[in-house]
Amino acid sequence: MSSEGIQTAVPDSLLHRLFGPGGPVQSTSGRPLKRKRPTNLLFDVDESPSLLVGLGVAVQHIFLMSVGWLYVVLIMDATGGTSAQTMNVIRMSMIASGIATILQARGGIVGSGYLSPLTTSLTFLPSSILAIRLGGFPLLFGMIVTAGVSMCLLSRVTSRLRVLFPPEVTGLMVSMSGLQLIALGCPRFVGYTGPGFVPDLRTVAVGAATLLGMIGATVWNRGKLHALPILLGLAIGYALAIALNVMPLGQLTHDLSAPWANLPQPVHGGFAFRWVLFAPFLIACLTASLKSVGDITLCQKINDANWKRTDMKSVAGGIFANGVGVTVAGLIGGTAQNTVSSSVGLSSASGITSRSVAVPVGLGVITLAFFPKIAALFAAMPTPAMGAMLIYSACFIVLGGFQLLTSRLLDSRRIFAVGIALIFGLSVEISPDLYRFVPAVLQPIFSSSASLATVLVTVLSLLFRIGIGKRKAFQLSPGESSMDALRGNLEEQGAAWGMRPEVVTRAEHAIYETTTIVALRSPHSGPMDITMEFDELSLDVEIEYEGSPFELATRPPAIDEIGSEESVIAMAGYLIRQYADRVRVKSSQNLCRVLLHFEH
C-alpha cells in the first residue's frame, strides 16, 4: 500500500510529542538508518492506519495482553491471595502495562520506537511467589521496584553489548518465545485439564473454528479483515463456545458481574527489601531484558526489508521503557512487566506495525482498569479460543526467529550453542520435573523454556567465541582453479565468523575479479597474499601482489569493445566496484595492494 492512501489516526503534532522526532529510525551512531519498507506491510512503523482500523488492531493486542493476567492469578493462588486482592493487582498491573506500552513506542532514550506492548511476565513468577511468602505484598512490591530500577540501569550499557546478540542468538530467543506460546496454547486449544484427560469434541471444534477464522482472514482476505484476524476468530470462538455450551451463558454472566466502573484499590502496606531476594529478581530482570532483545529485534526485521543486524540503541531504549513499566507496577501495586511476543507475531500477521497504535492500546488497557465489567469480557475468553489465538501468533514468532537464526552462516560452534540451548530449553516443557530442585535464586531462569534457552544460548555463544580470530591470512595463485580455493577459504571463515551469506558471496566475486586483472596485467607476479579482517560491522580484505597497479573502470565496456583483453580488465574492474562498498588501489615501487571494504 502506498503512503498516499494512508489516513492518520493521531495528529502528527501529537505523534511528534508522544514519540519524538526520530522514532526508531536511528542507528547506533545516531545517523538515520537506511530502512526499506517491506512490501507485505499494510502500515509500517512510521505510518498510521485510519481511526477505525487502528482501534480494531488495538483491541486485538489487548486480547493478547490479557493472557498475562493469568500469571497474576497463579501468583495469588500460590500465596493464598483473595479474589479481591487478585483483581486489584491485575488492575494495577494493567495501568503499568498501558504506560509502558506507550513509552515503548517512543524512540530515543526511553522506548524502542516500535509497537511492542507489555504485560505481566512469566519470568518474574517464581521470584514474585517467593517474595510474598517471605514478606507479603510490601516485600513483593519493593523487590519489583528494585528490579525495575535495575533494568533501567542495565539499559544504559546494553548498546555496548551487541557482540552478545548475533542473529543466531536473537533468532533462538525469538523462536523459543514462539515455542513457549505453543506450550501455553496447545493444552488450552483442546481443553486439557491434566492426567486422565479425555478430549471433548465441542472444545476442539471451538478451538479449530477460531483458528480457521484467523487464518482465513489472513490468507484469503486482503481488505480490512486482513488487519483484524484475531477479532474475527474470537467472534467466531465466543459465539460457538456459547452455542455448544463450552462456555455456558451462566458462566459468562458470572464473569461479567463486576460493576461497570470503580477505582482500583492498591493492595499495599508499604515497601520492603531483602538482600536474599536481590539475586532472584536480578536474574529475572536479566532474563526479561534478553527476551526484550529478541522481541525488539524481530520488530526491527519486520519493518526493514534490508535488515542486517540488531540496532542496539533501539533495544536499549526498549529495555529502559520496560524498566520504567516494572518500576511503575511496583510503586502502584502491580506485578512486573515484559514485552508480549505474541503481539509482535500479530503485527507480522496483520501487516500493521504502526507505533501510533500503541496509544489506543496503552490508553485502552489503562481505561479497562477502571471499568471492570468490560475488562472481564477480555478475561472471560473461552479457553480453546485463547489456545487458538496463541497458536496463531506462535506461527509468525517461531518462523520469524528461524529466519533471523539462519540469516548468517553457521559453523559447528554456533550449531552447538544453538542446539544445546534449544534442547535444554525444550526440556523445561517436556520434563519440568527435571528442574524441581533448582535453587530458588536460579528459578527465574528455569521458569520457562524461553528463559532457559535464552540464557544458555547467550552464555554458550560467548564461550564458543574463544579461539576465533578476527583476522585470516592466506595465499591465492591466479588461475582457473583460484575460485574453488577462494570459495573454500571464505565459506569456512565466513561460517566461523557468522557472516551473512550475501557478504561472503560478494567478497568471493570481488576477490576473484581482482585475481583476473592481476593474471592479465601481471602474469608473473606469483601468489597473492590475502588478509581478511572482520568486526561484525564490516569485512575488510587486503590483496597484496607484485606487479603494476590498475585502475577500476567506472562503466562496463561497450559492445564493440568486447573481446579484447582490455575489455575483460575493464569489466572485471567495473564488477569489483559493484561488489565492494569501497575499494582502493595503492602501490609502492613494485608492490601493489587492493583494499576492499564490505559493510556487514
CORSULQUI-V789351 format. One record per residue. N is the residue number from 1. D_LAST is the distance of its C-alpha to the last C-alpha in Angstrom with 1 decimal. Layout:
n=N d_last=D_LAST
n=N d_last=D_LAST
This chain:
n=1 d_last=29.6
n=2 d_last=29.5
n=3 d_last=29.8
n=4 d_last=33.3
n=5 d_last=34.9
n=6 d_last=33.6
n=7 d_last=36.2
n=8 d_last=35.6
n=9 d_last=36.9
n=10 d_last=36.7
n=11 d_last=37.4
n=12 d_last=34.6
n=13 d_last=36.2
n=14 d_last=36.4
n=15 d_last=32.8
n=16 d_last=31.9
n=17 d_last=34.2
n=18 d_last=33.0
n=19 d_last=29.3
n=20 d_last=28.7
n=21 d_last=27.4
n=22 d_last=23.6
n=23 d_last=23.3
n=24 d_last=20.0
n=25 d_last=18.1
n=26 d_last=17.1
n=27 d_last=13.9
n=28 d_last=14.3
n=29 d_last=15.2
n=30 d_last=17.8
n=31 d_last=16.5
n=32 d_last=16.7
n=33 d_last=13.8
n=34 d_last=13.6
n=35 d_last=14.8
n=36 d_last=16.2
n=37 d_last=19.5
n=38 d_last=19.9
n=39 d_last=23.0
n=40 d_last=24.5
n=41 d_last=25.1
n=42 d_last=28.6
n=43 d_last=27.7
n=44 d_last=24.3
n=45 d_last=23.8
n=46 d_last=25.1
n=47 d_last=27.9
n=48 d_last=31.3
n=49 d_last=33.6
n=50 d_last=37.4
n=51 d_last=39.4
n=52 d_last=40.9
n=53 d_last=37.6
n=54 d_last=36.0
n=55 d_last=39.0
n=56 d_last=38.9
n=57 d_last=35.2
n=58 d_last=36.1
n=59 d_last=38.9
n=60 d_last=36.8
n=61 d_last=34.4
n=62 d_last=37.6
n=63 d_last=38.8
n=64 d_last=35.6
n=65 d_last=36.0
n=66 d_last=39.6
n=67 d_last=38.7
n=68 d_last=37.7
n=69 d_last=41.3
n=70 d_last=42.4
n=71 d_last=41.0
n=72 d_last=43.4
n=73 d_last=46.2
n=74 d_last=45.2
n=75 d_last=45.2
n=76 d_last=48.6
n=77 d_last=50.1
n=78 d_last=49.1
n=79 d_last=50.8
n=80 d_last=53.8
n=81 d_last=52.8
n=82 d_last=55.0
n=83 d_last=54.0
n=84 d_last=54.6
n=85 d_last=52.2
n=86 d_last=49.6
n=87 d_last=49.7
n=88 d_last=49.6
n=89 d_last=46.6
n=90 d_last=44.8
n=91 d_last=45.7
n=92 d_last=44.5
n=93 d_last=41.2
n=94 d_last=40.9
n=95 d_last=41.3
n=96 d_last=38.6
n=97 d_last=36.3
n=98 d_last=37.0
n=99 d_last=36.3
n=100 d_last=33.0
n=101 d_last=31.9
n=102 d_last=32.5
n=103 d_last=30.8
n=104 d_last=27.7
n=105 d_last=27.2
n=106 d_last=27.1
n=107 d_last=24.0
n=108 d_last=23.9
n=109 d_last=25.5
n=110 d_last=27.4
n=111 d_last=25.7
n=112 d_last=22.3
n=113 d_last=23.2
n=114 d_last=23.4
n=115 d_last=26.5
n=116 d_last=26.6
n=117 d_last=30.3
n=118 d_last=31.7
n=119 d_last=34.8
n=120 d_last=36.7
n=121 d_last=34.5
n=122 d_last=35.5
n=123 d_last=33.6
n=124 d_last=36.4
n=125 d_last=39.2
n=126 d_last=40.4
n=127 d_last=40.3
n=128 d_last=42.0
n=129 d_last=44.8
n=130 d_last=45.3
n=131 d_last=45.6
n=132 d_last=48.2
n=133 d_last=50.2
n=134 d_last=50.2
n=135 d_last=50.9
n=136 d_last=51.1
n=137 d_last=49.3
n=138 d_last=49.3
n=139 d_last=47.2
n=140 d_last=44.8
n=141 d_last=44.2
n=142 d_last=44.0
n=143 d_last=41.4
n=144 d_last=39.3
n=145 d_last=39.4
n=146 d_last=38.3
n=147 d_last=35.4
n=148 d_last=34.4
n=149 d_last=34.5
n=150 d_last=32.6
n=151 d_last=29.8
n=152 d_last=29.7
n=153 d_last=29.5
n=154 d_last=26.8
n=155 d_last=24.6
n=156 d_last=24.8
n=157 d_last=22.8
n=158 d_last=20.4
n=159 d_last=17.7
n=160 d_last=17.6
n=161 d_last=17.2
n=162 d_last=13.7
n=163 d_last=13.6
n=164 d_last=16.4
n=165 d_last=14.7
n=166 d_last=11.9
n=167 d_last=12.2
n=168 d_last=15.1
n=169 d_last=17.0
n=170 d_last=16.8
n=171 d_last=17.4
n=172 d_last=20.5
n=173 d_last=21.6
n=174 d_last=21.7
n=175 d_last=23.4
n=176 d_last=26.0
n=177 d_last=26.9
n=178 d_last=27.6
n=179 d_last=29.6
n=180 d_last=31.5
n=181 d_last=32.5
n=182 d_last=33.9
n=183 d_last=35.9
n=184 d_last=37.3
n=185 d_last=37.8
n=186 d_last=39.3
n=187 d_last=42.4
n=188 d_last=43.0
n=189 d_last=42.6
n=190 d_last=45.7
n=191 d_last=47.5
n=192 d_last=47.2
n=193 d_last=49.6
n=194 d_last=49.6
n=195 d_last=51.5
n=196 d_last=54.1
n=197 d_last=52.2
n=198 d_last=53.5
n=199 d_last=51.3
n=200 d_last=52.9
n=201 d_last=52.3
n=202 d_last=52.7
n=203 d_last=49.8
n=204 d_last=47.6
n=205 d_last=48.7
n=206 d_last=47.6
n=207 d_last=44.2
n=208 d_last=43.7
n=209 d_last=45.0
n=210 d_last=42.7
n=211 d_last=39.6
n=212 d_last=40.7
n=213 d_last=41.2
n=214 d_last=37.7
n=215 d_last=36.3
n=216 d_last=38.6
n=217 d_last=37.6
n=218 d_last=33.9
n=219 d_last=34.3
n=220 d_last=37.4
n=221 d_last=37.5
n=222 d_last=35.4
n=223 d_last=37.7
n=224 d_last=38.0
n=225 d_last=38.6
n=226 d_last=35.0
n=227 d_last=34.0
n=228 d_last=36.7
n=229 d_last=36.6
n=230 d_last=37.5
n=231 d_last=40.5
n=232 d_last=41.8
n=233 d_last=41.5
n=234 d_last=43.0
n=235 d_last=45.9
n=236 d_last=46.7
n=237 d_last=46.3
n=238 d_last=48.6
n=239 d_last=51.2
n=240 d_last=51.3
n=241 d_last=51.4
n=242 d_last=54.5
n=243 d_last=56.1
n=244 d_last=55.8
n=245 d_last=56.8
n=246 d_last=53.6
n=247 d_last=53.4
n=248 d_last=57.1
n=249 d_last=58.1
n=250 d_last=59.9
n=251 d_last=56.7
n=252 d_last=54.8
n=253 d_last=57.7
n=254 d_last=57.7
n=255 d_last=54.0
n=256 d_last=54.6
n=257 d_last=57.6
n=258 d_last=55.8
n=259 d_last=57.0
n=260 d_last=55.4
n=261 d_last=54.4
n=262 d_last=54.8
n=263 d_last=53.0
n=264 d_last=51.0
n=265 d_last=52.7
n=266 d_last=50.5
n=267 d_last=51.2
n=268 d_last=51.4
n=269 d_last=53.4
n=270 d_last=51.3
n=271 d_last=48.3
n=272 d_last=48.3
n=273 d_last=45.9
n=274 d_last=46.1
n=275 d_last=43.9
n=276 d_last=44.4
n=277 d_last=42.2
n=278 d_last=39.5
n=279 d_last=37.5
n=280 d_last=37.7
n=281 d_last=36.6
n=282 d_last=33.8
n=283 d_last=32.4
n=284 d_last=32.8
n=285 d_last=31.0
n=286 d_last=28.0
n=287 d_last=28.0
n=288 d_last=28.2
n=289 d_last=25.4
n=290 d_last=23.1
n=291 d_last=24.3
n=292 d_last=23.5
n=293 d_last=19.8
n=294 d_last=19.7
n=295 d_last=21.8
n=296 d_last=19.9
n=297 d_last=16.5
n=298 d_last=18.2
n=299 d_last=19.7
n=300 d_last=16.3
n=301 d_last=15.2
n=302 d_last=18.7
n=303 d_last=18.6
n=304 d_last=15.3
n=305 d_last=15.0
n=306 d_last=11.4
n=307 d_last=10.5
n=308 d_last=7.1
n=309 d_last=8.2
n=310 d_last=11.7
n=311 d_last=12.9
n=312 d_last=15.2
n=313 d_last=17.4
n=314 d_last=18.5
n=315 d_last=19.1
n=316 d_last=21.1
n=317 d_last=23.3
n=318 d_last=23.8
n=319 d_last=25.0
n=320 d_last=27.3
n=321 d_last=28.8
n=322 d_last=29.4
n=323 d_last=31.1
n=324 d_last=33.2
n=325 d_last=34.3
n=326 d_last=35.3
n=327 d_last=37.2
n=328 d_last=39.0
n=329 d_last=39.9
n=330 d_last=41.5
n=331 d_last=43.4
n=332 d_last=45.0
n=333 d_last=45.6
n=334 d_last=42.8
n=335 d_last=40.4
n=336 d_last=36.7
n=337 d_last=34.0
n=338 d_last=30.6
n=339 d_last=28.3
n=340 d_last=29.6
n=341 d_last=27.2
n=342 d_last=29.6
n=343 d_last=29.3
n=344 d_last=25.6
n=345 d_last=26.7
n=346 d_last=29.4
n=347 d_last=27.1
n=348 d_last=25.0
n=349 d_last=28.3
n=350 d_last=30.1
n=351 d_last=27.4
n=352 d_last=28.3
n=353 d_last=25.8
n=354 d_last=27.4
n=355 d_last=27.6
n=356 d_last=31.0
n=357 d_last=32.3
n=358 d_last=31.9
n=359 d_last=35.0
n=360 d_last=37.4
n=361 d_last=36.0
n=362 d_last=36.4
n=363 d_last=39.8
n=364 d_last=40.9
n=365 d_last=40.5
n=366 d_last=42.2
n=367 d_last=45.0
n=368 d_last=45.5
n=369 d_last=46.2
n=370 d_last=49.3
n=371 d_last=50.4
n=372 d_last=50.8
n=373 d_last=52.4
n=374 d_last=49.3
n=375 d_last=47.0
n=376 d_last=49.1
n=377 d_last=48.3
n=378 d_last=44.7
n=379 d_last=45.8
n=380 d_last=48.3
n=381 d_last=45.8
n=382 d_last=47.2
n=383 d_last=45.6
n=384 d_last=44.7
n=385 d_last=43.2
n=386 d_last=41.0
n=387 d_last=39.9
n=388 d_last=39.0
n=389 d_last=37.0
n=390 d_last=34.9
n=391 d_last=34.5
n=392 d_last=33.4
n=393 d_last=30.7
n=394 d_last=29.6
n=395 d_last=28.8
n=396 d_last=25.9
n=397 d_last=24.7
n=398 d_last=24.8
n=399 d_last=23.1
n=400 d_last=20.4
n=401 d_last=19.7
n=402 d_last=19.7
n=403 d_last=17.1
n=404 d_last=14.8
n=405 d_last=15.9
n=406 d_last=15.2
n=407 d_last=11.8
n=408 d_last=10.6
n=409 d_last=12.8
n=410 d_last=15.7
n=411 d_last=17.9
n=412 d_last=21.3
n=413 d_last=20.4
n=414 d_last=18.3
n=415 d_last=21.0
n=416 d_last=23.7
n=417 d_last=22.0
n=418 d_last=21.7
n=419 d_last=24.9
n=420 d_last=27.1
n=421 d_last=26.0
n=422 d_last=26.6
n=423 d_last=30.0
n=424 d_last=31.3
n=425 d_last=30.2
n=426 d_last=32.1
n=427 d_last=35.0
n=428 d_last=35.7
n=429 d_last=36.6
n=430 d_last=38.3
n=431 d_last=40.3
n=432 d_last=40.4
n=433 d_last=43.4
n=434 d_last=41.3
n=435 d_last=40.3
n=436 d_last=43.6
n=437 d_last=44.2
n=438 d_last=40.9
n=439 d_last=41.9
n=440 d_last=42.0
n=441 d_last=39.4
n=442 d_last=36.8
n=443 d_last=37.9
n=444 d_last=35.2
n=445 d_last=32.6
n=446 d_last=34.8
n=447 d_last=35.9
n=448 d_last=33.6
n=449 d_last=31.4
n=450 d_last=28.4
n=451 d_last=29.1
n=452 d_last=29.7
n=453 d_last=26.6
n=454 d_last=24.4
n=455 d_last=25.8
n=456 d_last=25.8
n=457 d_last=22.2
n=458 d_last=21.1
n=459 d_last=23.5
n=460 d_last=23.0
n=461 d_last=19.2
n=462 d_last=19.7
n=463 d_last=22.7
n=464 d_last=21.1
n=465 d_last=18.4
n=466 d_last=21.5
n=467 d_last=21.6
n=468 d_last=18.0
n=469 d_last=17.3
n=470 d_last=14.0
n=471 d_last=15.5
n=472 d_last=16.9
n=473 d_last=19.4
n=474 d_last=21.4
n=475 d_last=23.6
n=476 d_last=23.7
n=477 d_last=26.8
n=478 d_last=26.7
n=479 d_last=28.5
n=480 d_last=28.6
n=481 d_last=27.4
n=482 d_last=24.4
n=483 d_last=22.1
n=484 d_last=23.2
n=485 d_last=22.8
n=486 d_last=19.3
n=487 d_last=18.2
n=488 d_last=19.8
n=489 d_last=18.2
n=490 d_last=14.6
n=491 d_last=15.1
n=492 d_last=17.0
n=493 d_last=14.5
n=494 d_last=11.5
n=495 d_last=13.8
n=496 d_last=14.8
n=497 d_last=11.5
n=498 d_last=10.5
n=499 d_last=7.6
n=500 d_last=7.3
n=501 d_last=10.2
n=502 d_last=9.2
n=503 d_last=6.7
n=504 d_last=9.7
n=505 d_last=12.1
n=506 d_last=11.0
n=507 d_last=11.1
n=508 d_last=14.4
n=509 d_last=15.9
n=510 d_last=15.1
n=511 d_last=16.6
n=512 d_last=19.5
n=513 d_last=20.4
n=514 d_last=20.6
n=515 d_last=23.0
n=516 d_last=24.9
n=517 d_last=25.6
n=518 d_last=26.5
n=519 d_last=28.8
n=520 d_last=30.6
n=521 d_last=30.8
n=522 d_last=31.3
n=523 d_last=32.8
n=524 d_last=34.2
n=525 d_last=31.2
n=526 d_last=30.9
n=527 d_last=27.8
n=528 d_last=24.5
n=529 d_last=22.8
n=530 d_last=19.1
n=531 d_last=17.1
n=532 d_last=13.5
n=533 d_last=12.0
n=534 d_last=9.1
n=535 d_last=8.9
n=536 d_last=6.6
n=537 d_last=4.9
n=538 d_last=4.6
n=539 d_last=6.7
n=540 d_last=10.1
n=541 d_last=12.9
n=542 d_last=16.5
n=543 d_last=19.2
n=544 d_last=22.8
n=545 d_last=26.0
n=546 d_last=29.6
n=547 d_last=30.6
n=548 d_last=30.5
n=549 d_last=27.5
n=550 d_last=26.6
n=551 d_last=25.5
n=552 d_last=22.9
n=553 d_last=24.5
n=554 d_last=23.6
n=555 d_last=25.2
n=556 d_last=26.0
n=557 d_last=29.6
n=558 d_last=32.5
n=559 d_last=34.3
n=560 d_last=37.3
n=561 d_last=35.1
n=562 d_last=33.7
n=563 d_last=35.2
n=564 d_last=35.3
n=565 d_last=33.3
n=566 d_last=32.1
n=567 d_last=30.8
n=568 d_last=28.8
n=569 d_last=27.3
n=570 d_last=26.7
n=571 d_last=24.9
n=572 d_last=22.7
n=573 d_last=21.9
n=574 d_last=21.2
n=575 d_last=18.9
n=576 d_last=16.9
n=577 d_last=16.4
n=578 d_last=15.3
n=579 d_last=12.7
n=580 d_last=11.1
n=581 d_last=10.0
n=582 d_last=12.6
n=583 d_last=15.3
n=584 d_last=18.4
n=585 d_last=21.4
n=586 d_last=23.7
n=587 d_last=27.1
n=588 d_last=29.8
n=589 d_last=33.0
n=590 d_last=32.3
n=591 d_last=28.8
n=592 d_last=25.8
n=593 d_last=22.1
n=594 d_last=19.2
n=595 d_last=16.0
n=596 d_last=12.8
n=597 d_last=9.6
n=598 d_last=6.3
n=599 d_last=3.8
n=600 d_last=0.0
